[in-house]
Amino acid sequence: MNPNEEPVKGELLSREEMRESPPHILITNYAMLEYLLLRPKDSPFFDGEYARKWKFLVLDEAHIYTGAMGIEMAMLIRRLKDRVCSKMRGDI
């Protein structure tokens, strides 16, 4: 989108770049996190050596996740936790 500007040092702009070298900080929204968990191409974020590097999950605007949206967020977070924590324990 900004062809004449160089990315900030460490900034990854494409999914391909992120898959090759998963970022230390992933900024996403709940819909994209859902897609990341589902797409086989995005498994490097959650599997293998990178699964062991998850330390924090930051939810911006968490107070708006009420009702059905809150339930969906809770399930998404559980799925993320199950996927990453099982890799950390060495489960298959």
N, C-alpha and C positions, 0 to 999 in steps of 0.2 A: 504494500500500500504506500510505502514511502521509499521509492527506488533510489533516491539520492542520499538517503540517510543510512549510516552504518548502525547495526544493532549495538546496544550497550554490551559491554564485556560480560560474557556469561549468559546473555539473553538468547533463548532459542525461539525461532519463529515458526518452525514447521513441525508437524507431527513426526516426520521422518527424523529430524534432528533430535527430537525428544526421545524417540524410541532407541536411537543409537547411543545416546548418552542421557539417561533420565535425569531430570533436574533435581536439585536438592530441595527446591521449593516449587510446588505445583499449584498454580492459582487457577481454579476452575469453578464452575457452578455445579449444582446438583445434577442437572441434566447431562452435562458433559462427563461428570464422574460416572454416571450410569452407563454411558456409552463406552467409556474407557474400560469399565469392568466387563462389558459384554464382548467387545471386539478382540478376537484372537491376536490381531496385530499389535494391540496395546498391552499384551501380557508382560513385556519387560518392566512396566511400572510396578507390577505386583508380584512377579515371580522371580525365581533365581536370586542372585546376589542382592538385587535392589529391594526385595521384600524385607530384608533385614534392616533396612535403613529408615523405615517409616518410624517417626517419633511423635509427631503432632498432627492433629487435624484441626484446622481453624475454620469455624463457621461464622461468616459475616451475616449479620441480620438474623441471627438464630431466633430472636423473639417473634419473627413472623411465621415460623414453622409451627402452626397450630392445626388442630383438626386433622383432616385427611392428609394435608401436606406434611404435618408433623409425623404422622404414622409412616408415610413414604420415606421421609428423611431418616427416621429411626431404622427402618428396614435397610435402607441403602448403607447407612453407617455400620450396621451389623454385618452386612455382606462384605463390606470393605474390611472390617476387622477380622472376620472369619478367614477371608482370603489371605490377608497379609500375615496375621498371627499364625495361621497354619504353616506358612512357609518359614516363619521365624522358628517354629518348634521343629521343623523338619518333616512335617506331615506331607503326604502326597495328595 
